[in-house]
């Protein structure tokens, strides 16, 4: 069992309060405001996120752990420390709305970046067999001894998550409600897809068993979403910190994040991204849902560039959603779910998703009385005769159907647990690289979905399906290793200004893709003969002749008149090429993005058949 990093204790907080109780209490509030206004004249705007002044609560990231003198100055300027986020070297502060206090904070040399405490939200028998994760295909690996931290709406210890004793071994609530139970109904569904043992549908009474990918894995439930499926960025950061601190004690090797929010800045300064990177570097595999904004055309990108944070971080494994067309457990007829968010990422143009997995109409454990259960349409409920030998058409209270990249991420987290069950020395980089290399890479050129009279075309390019469809059996058989000096970070895409009709992969020297080692060649990972050229899409030479992707056709996606021609994706500004199109406006709602609830309201979280 590998050793994790030592936990850093925020001991400076005691010093701060002792300092404040001394001389600071005598300073009047008026003087503090005057000082803040004076310092605001020298603000460093590059350190302040565009939306930070609209919130009374902000996350301040520091270059190093702040000392008592710095904390005293921040307090003097009007910032009240609520919570120290140790692993991130950051603090959660209450500040007056507006810019004066933020400007004063930004003037401190040790301050790295300031963001609002933004809202975040949540985004199997056939599914398991289609990714070759059943007992026989997986060589009877079960995930035993491996722990996965599910950072979500809480996890209830259902019968499917109890093998003699509950496999939900630790629960904590970060929402402030002091109730670790799943009141939303999302986290339990995710956990049972990942690690349910099928007890609720196993035996002579049943002809279908809804078993998760890793049926003996242990679950740590870190609740960050409330009864409405909403939470805050700081809660997620604190939950990730807790997972890191417990990793050695409970052998947490995987974090599942089936939640997120729109990208608002570069991953290099995004608090969520920085938190997941720390977990990754601590030896924990981090799996993140890509998001369900694939139909979102508000930025006129035909759904491209809609990866959610922290799925935009190049370290993590970002997962998109596939749908089973025949409901037969075979992957050969499966298609991309039209709602699955597509890359590249905003701001940094990271190539995402990394791979795709089943995520549509997935049957897994329900939480009766939860919001998802109470608001679910009939199509989301499961009749007993769907899996039980009975003539009854009554709905079961054990299971529910949910759709979205949340579900897809859970399957990949389960796959990572199986790989660690086989070899617990595997690094996060090796697991990511093996999953991408062995992914199934045969797709149609395009597919069509019609929802409420609207037609959505999906093209099977690198920004839609990544390296391919999850294949657990192939990943378990692979023996390639990423060296300690190398990284499996997702590469960056660049617009080819010469041809104006293609993208290129940009990689730093220590990234394995496209290097000298044959095992990690770009044509092996992404399936084309020449990934840096027009063959970046699936299918090789045949597809490049397919004008719809690259040509000047009216529907062209990447032609000069298509997505790239409007400067939205490839603009020089940090987000969409201009302030008017940034995520900071009201065009995309950050307060109700539950994976599946799109802005144009065509898709619902539960029971979406498309």
KEZA-555930 format. One record per residue (C-alpha): residue in one letter; x, y, z. Coordinates in pm, whole numbers, padded with zeros to 5 digits, always signed. Example, Ala and Ser with C-alpha at 12.3 -4.5 7.8 and 13.67 -1.06 7.14 Angstrom:
2
A+01230-00450+00780
S+01367-00106+00714
END
This chain:
610
X+00000+00000+00000
X+00154+00331-00100
X+00225+00612+00141
X+00053+00947+00095
X+00186+01292+00176
X+00193+01431+00528
X-00098+01659+00616
X-00013+02027+00665
X-00182+02184+00965
X-00296+02550+00942
X-00135+02642+01274
X-00098+03007+01175
X-00470+03063+01245
X-00399+03061+01620
X-00132+03324+01569
X-00370+03537+01364
X-00634+03552+01635
X-00383+03623+01910
X-00250+03911+01701
X-00599+04040+01637
X-00687+04024+02008
X-00386+04244+02074
X-00333+04563+01879
X-00576+04506+01593
X-00893+04533+01798
X-00815+04893+01871
X-00817+04994+01504
X-01146+05146+01407
X-01359+05016+01120
X-01339+05357+00957
X-00960+05346+00944
X-00974+04998+00791
X-01201+05120+00514
X-00979+05421+00447
X-00675+05191+00423
X-00860+04956+00187
X-00953+05244-00041
X-00596+05367-00044
X-00458+05024-00134
X-00722+04982-00406
X-00547+05250-00611
X-00267+04998-00672
X-00481+04693-00757
X-00340+04409-00965
X-00635+04324-01192
X-00464+04010-01323
X-00510+03855-00980
X-00888+03914-00962
X-01142+03698-01147
X-01402+03904-01338
X-01691+03779-01123
X-01516+03814-00785
X-01663+04154-00694
X-02020+04025-00721
X-01988+03785-00429
X-01954+03842-00057
X-01743+03527-00024
X-01416+03475-00210
X-01136+03220-00230
X-00790+03376-00204
X-00503+03158-00329
X-00156+03230-00192
X+00188+03157-00334
X+00297+03021+00006
X+00121+02955+00336
X+00025+03301+00468
X+00183+03414+00794
X+00011+03600+01080
X+00126+03941+00956
X-00034+03890+00615
X-00355+03762+00773
X-00365+04067+00997
X-00331+04299+00696
X-00611+04116+00514
X-00833+04148+00820
X-00748+04516+00843
X-00855+04566+00481
X-01197+04414+00553
X-01151+04043+00470
X-01272+03799+00739
X-01122+03449+00731
X-01394+03180+00742
X-01195+02868+00653
X-00836+02787+00566
X-00802+02552+00265
X-00463+02409+00353
X-00381+02179+00062
X-00465+02458-00181
X-00270+02723+00014
X-00586+02930+00010
X-00845+03083+00241
X-01220+03138+00222
X-01297+03499+00315
X-01603+03713+00372
X-01562+04051+00203
X-01790+04346+00121
X-01923+04328-00235
X-01750+04549-00488
X-01385+04600-00570
X-01215+04809-00294
X-01129+04525-00056
X-01042+04287-00342
X-00811+04549-00485
X-00634+04580-00152
X-00594+04204-00124
X-00459+04180-00480
X-00185+04428-00391
X-00029+04174-00153
X+00276+04012-00313
X+00192+03668-00167
X-00160+03662-00318
X-00178+03446-00631
X-00543+03473-00744
X-00888+03573-00612
X-01215+03409-00720
X-01574+03400-00601
X-01688+03097-00402
X-01886+02980-00703
X-02179+02739-00708
X-02128+02384-00833
X-02384+02115-00909
X-02427+01751-01002
X-02432+01669-01360
X-02607-00119-01506
X-02608-00451-01644
X-02599-00338-02008
X-02359-00053-01929
X-02113-00284-01750
X-02111-00544-02028
X-02066-00283-02302
X-01739-00167-02144
X-01628-00529-02077
X-01630-00486-01700
X-01835-00794-01607
X-01671-01056-01383
X-01550-01278-01666
X-01412-00996-01882
X-01239-00828-01589
X-01070-01151-01482
X-01276-01145-01161
X-01119-00824-01034
X-01362-00657-00790
X-01185-00352-00648
X-01144-00518-00310
X-00918-00321-00077
X-00942-00004-00288
X-01132+00302-00163
X-01299+00560-00387
X-01396+00902-00252
X-01732+01006-00400
X-01756+01385-00374
X-02123+01441-00443
X-02459+01475-00267
X-02382+01206-00011
X-02406+00828-00029
X-02661+00614+00154
X-02559+00261+00254
X-02809+00070+00039
X-02814-00310+00021
X-02608-00289-00300
X-02334-00110-00105
X-02337-00352+00187
X-02143-00678+00172
X-02201-00821+00520
X-02118-00477+00656
X-02153-00141+00488
X-01880-00060+00237
X-01954+00309+00288
X-01679+00339+00546
X-01670+00716+00606
X-01920+00999+00556
X-01884+01372+00610
X-02104+01670+00524
X-01937+01985+00388
X-02261+02170+00309
X-02306+02302+00662
X-02616+02093+00721
X-02456+01832+00948
X-02645+01557+00763
X-02433+01313+00559
X-02739+01141+00404
X-02809+01176+00032
X-03110+01408+00015
X-03072+01478-00357
X-03044+01121-00484
X-02740+01169-00708
X-02441+01050-00504
X-02598+00716-00410
X-02679+00645-00776
X-02321+00730-00875
X-02172+00515-00597
X-02384+00212-00684
X-02280+00236-01051
X-01922+00250-00938
X-01933-00016-00667
X-02277-00170-00620
X-02278-00551-00580
X-02627-00607-00723
X-02778-00748-00402
X-03111-00573-00470
X-03155-00759-00800
X-02966-01085-00748
X-03107-01433-00701
X-03363-01671-00848
X-03633-01403-00858
X-03439-01191-01108
X-03327-01222-01467
X-03122-00897-01466
X-02876-00786-01202
X-02770-00423-01173
X-02414-00464-01053
X-02153-00187-01052
X-01809-00201-01210
X-01610-00268-00890
X-01855-00455-00660
X-01621-00487-00361
X-01474-00138-00358
X-01507+00074-00044
X-01672+00416-00055
X-01585+00738+00126
X-01876+00982+00095
X-01785+01350+00107
X-02108+01547+00072
X-02080+01883-00103
X-02425+01909-00270
X-02737+01984-00071
X-03094+01856-00105
X-03136+02062-00423
X-02812+01936-00576
X-02630+02264-00521
X-02303+02339-00345
X-02009+02576-00335
X-01660+02565-00477
X-01503+02597-00133
X-01694+02292-00011
X-01554+02086-00300
X-01201+02211-00230
X-01235+02118+00139
X-01369+01774+00044
X-01072+01714-00186
X-00843+01821+00099
X-01013+01569+00325
X-00969+01291+00069
X-00597+01370+00047
X-00558+01373+00427
X-00744+01039+00461
X-00575+00872+00164
X-00310+00686+00366
X-00547+00585+00645
X-00831+00458+00424
X-00634+00378+00106
X-00824+00631-00104
X-00685+00582-00453
X-00961+00735-00666
X-01174+01051-00642
X-01498+01067-00841
X-01628+01416-00922
X-01961+01393-01103
X-02015+01767-01069
X-01874+02095-01191
X-01936+02448-01318
X-01852+02655-01627
X-01489+02745-01695
X-01425+03102-01580
X-01047+03129-01609
X-00737+02928-01696
X-00698+02598-01513
X-00371+02743-01381
X-00563+02980-01151
X-00896+02796-01113
X-00931+02682-00746
X-01111+02360-00841
X-00843+02269-01093
X-00562+02346-00852
X-00729+02128-00589
X-00764+01826-00821
X-00404+01867-00934
X-00287+01843-00573
X-00486+01521-00533
X-00339+01381-00854
X+00015+01465-00744
X-00060+01299-00408
X-00114+00972-00599
X-00494+00978-00631
X-00664+00917-00966
X-00920+01195-01024
X-01211+01122-01258
X-01438+01411-01361
X-01760+01437-01561
X-01718+01642-01881
X-02056+01813-01835
X-02383+01805-02025
X-02356+02118-02239
X-02301+01949-02575
X-02616+02105-02722
X-02542+02451-02585
X-02501+02686-02883
X-02519+03019-02699
X-02161+03097-02798
X-02233+02982-03158
X-01982+02696-03126
X-02230+02414-03194
X-02160+02279-02848
X-01781+02281-02876
X-01570+02435-02601
X-01824+02345-02331
X-01615+02125-02099
X-01692+02205-01735
X-01443+02278-01456
X-01253+02092-01316
X-01277+01864-01620
X-01072+02121-01810
X-00762+02040-01606
X-00504+01849-01814
X-00413+01608-01532
X-00755+01457-01458
X-00948+01195-01655
X-01244+01375-01812
X-01531+01156-01930
X-01805+01213-02188
X-02127+01011-02230
X-02235+00745-02480
X-02586+00606-02528
X-02687+00245-02592
X-02901+00246-02906
X-03032-00113-02890
X-03016-00167-02513
X-02836-00494-02575
X-02507-00455-02391
X-02307-00429-02715
X-02096-00122-02789
X-02093-00161-03167
X-02416+00033-03217
X-02366+00287-02938
X-02358+00658-03020
X-02239+00971-02847
X-02503+01137-02629
X-02576+01471-02792
X-02570+01648-02453
X-02214+01532-02373
X-01989+01837-02343
X-01726+01878-02613
X-01378+02030-02610
X-01145+02196-02639
X-01158+02364-02299
X-01227+02734-02276
X-00928+02958-02208
X-00655+02693-02240
X-00781+02478-02534
X-00698+02152-02355
X-00813+01852-02561
X-01105+01702-02373
X-01281+01471-02302
X-01015+01205-02255
X-01255+00918-02325
X-01625+00831-02324
X-01836+00573-02140
X-02206+00478-02114
X-02410+00747-01941
X-02763+00740-02078
X-03067+00598-01898
X-02849+00407-01652
X-03034+00199-01394
X-02879+00214-01046
X-02975+00268-00682
X-03251+00516-00599
X-03312+00728-00290
X-03690+00740-00232
X-03795+01078-00095
X-03501+01262-00250
X-03550+01551-00491
X-03455+01343-00796
X-03694+01069-00692
X-03982+01305-00620
X-03945+01495-00949
X-03863+01199-01175
X-04095+01139-01472
X-04242+00794-01528
X-03972+00717-01787
X-03708+00744-01512
X-03883+00500-01279
X-03814+00128-01322
X-04091-00130-01338
X-04031-00453-01148
X-04096-00669-01454
X-03797-00505-01625
X-03562-00715-01413
X-03780-00947-01200
X-03981-01257-01285
X-04324-01107-01217
X-04633-00992-01400
X-04649-00681-01183
X-04599-00348-01362
X-04550-00158-01037
X-04250+00070-01002
X-03968-00043-00774
X-03833+00194-00512
X-03489+00033-00534
X-03376+00170-00869
X-03402+00476-01093
X-03276+00572-01439
X-03046+00873-01463
X-02858+01017-01759
X-02549+01231-01796
X-02172+01241-01791
X-02200+01200-01412
X-02289+00838-01476
X-02007+00795-01729
X-01750+00925-01481
X-01865+00670-01222
X-01795+00381-01462
X-01442+00508-01529
X-01379+00548-01154
X-01485+00186-01112
X-01249+00084-01392
X-00960+00263-01218
X-01042+00073-00896
X-01025-00259-01082
X-00686-00167-01228
X-00557-00081-00880
X-00701-00408-00746
X-00476-00587-00997
X-00171-00370-00927
X-00185-00117-00646
X+00150+00033-00750
X+00002+00192-01062
X+00037+00569-01078
X-00249+00799-01182
X-00057+00877-01503
X-00024+00510-01598
X-00393+00444-01529
X-00500+00740-01744
X-00265+00648-02026
X-00371+00281-02030
X-00741+00372-02032
X-00688+00608-02326
X-00462+00377-02526
X-00689+00074-02493
X-01017+00260-02554
X-01231+00125-02841
X-01180+00352-03142
X-01438+00249-03401
X-01713+00508-03450
X-01946+00631-03721
X-01861+00957-03895
X-02156+01136-03744
X-02494+01072-03583
X-02818+01265-03550
X-03045+01325-03254
X-03386+01494-03273
X-03525+01635-02949
X-03846+01838-02932
X-03823+01910-03302
X-03459+02024-03288
X-03190+01834-03474
X-02845+01791-03324
X-02557+01648-03532
X-02266+01489-03348
X-01928+01438-03516
X-01687+01177-03382
X-01378+01394-03358
X-01116+01419-03086
X-01313+01689-02902
X-01626+01474-02885
X-01506+01121-02803
X-01148+01183-02695
X-00934+00870-02719
X-01241+00646-02753
X-01490+00425-02569
X-01389+00278-02230
X-01274-00086-02257
X-01203-00222-01909
X-01090-00566-02022
X-00829-00420-02258
X-00709-00174-01993
X-00660-00456-01743
X-00454-00653-01993
X-00226-00363-02085
X+00117-00353-01921
X+00260-00023-02049
X+00395+00210-01781
X+00438+00587-01768
X+00773+00666-01609
X+00793+00889-01301
X+00958+01162-01505
X+00671+01163-01757
X+00315+01289-01751
X-00012+01184-01911
X-00149+01538-01914
X-00400+01598-02191
X-00239+01798-02473
X-00344+02142-02595
X-00502+02213-02933
X-00389+02502-03152
X-00568+02653-03452
X-00362+02615-03769
X-00345+02973-03896
X-00188+02862-04226
X-00450+02615-04344
X-00735+02770-04141
X-00904+02433-04137
X-00723+02207-03891
X-00591+02186-03540
X-00255+02073-03410
X-00154+01907-03083
X+00083+02110-02868
X+00271+01910-02604
X+00548+01988-02357
X+00854+01765-02353
X+00762+01551-02054
X+00416+01455-02186
X+00412+01099-02318
X+00185+01153-02620
X+00375+01172-02946
X+00713+01111-02788
X+00985+00867-02889
X+00825+00571-02715
X+00617+00365-02953
X+00371+00268-02678
X+00230+00619-02650
X+00227+00738-03013
X-00050+00985-03095
X-00185+00763-03371
X-00220+00480-03118
X-00395+00691-02855
X-00634+00886-03079
X-00666+00641-03368
X-00553+00848-03669
X-00241+00818-03880
X-00146+01181-03832
X-00304+01334-03526
X-00136+01671-03570
X-00290+01723-03911
X-00634+01693-04063
X-00657+01328-03962
X-00711+01436-03602
X-01067+01307-03633
X-01142+00936-03622
X-01112+00715-03924
X-00795+00822-04103
X-00791+00929-04469
X-01155+00844-04531
X-01276+01095-04280
X-01059+01383-04396
X-01238+01360-04728
X-01562+01401-04539
X-01625+01769-04610
X-01869+01820-04326
X-01585+01827-04071
X-01318+02038-04234
X-01453+02186-04556
X-01647+02499-04646
X-01984+02326-04629
X-02269+02518-04464
X-02269+02269-04179
X-01890+02247-04152
X-01775+02221-03792
X-01407+02310-03824
X-01400+02482-04163
X-01319+02854-04185
X-01690+02928-04201
X-01770+02693-03914
X-01685+02693-03544
X-01332+02825-03584
X-01430+03100-03823
X-01606+03306-03556
X-01299+03349-03330
X-01498+03225-03033
X-01294+02909-02967
X-00952+03034-03076
X-00968+03402-02976
X-00677+03555-02791
X-00883+03664-02489
X-00873+03432-02188
X-01227+03299-02238
X-01416+03297-02570
X-01218+03578-02740
X-01405+03876-02596
X-01555+03998-02271
X-01906+04001-02413
X-01891+03626-02469
X-01727+03529-02142
X-01884+03290-01896
X-01908+03580-01651
X-02230+03703-01810
X-02581+03568-01774
X-02580+03366-02096
X-02494+03049-01902
X-02659+02996-01565
X-02414+02878-01302
X-02676+02831-01033
X-02876+02548-01185
X-02633+02344-01390
X-02722+01999-01266
X-02559+01764-01515
X-02831+01723-01774
X-03020+02048-01721
X-02923+02243-02030
X-02981+02611-02089
X-03216+02546-02380
X-03416+02312-02154
X-03429+02022-02399
X-03272+01776-02159
X-03361+01681-01804
X-03136+01514-01553
X-03358+01212-01517
X-03490+00986-01789
X-03336+01160-02090
X-03352+00913-02382
X-03117+01105-02610
END
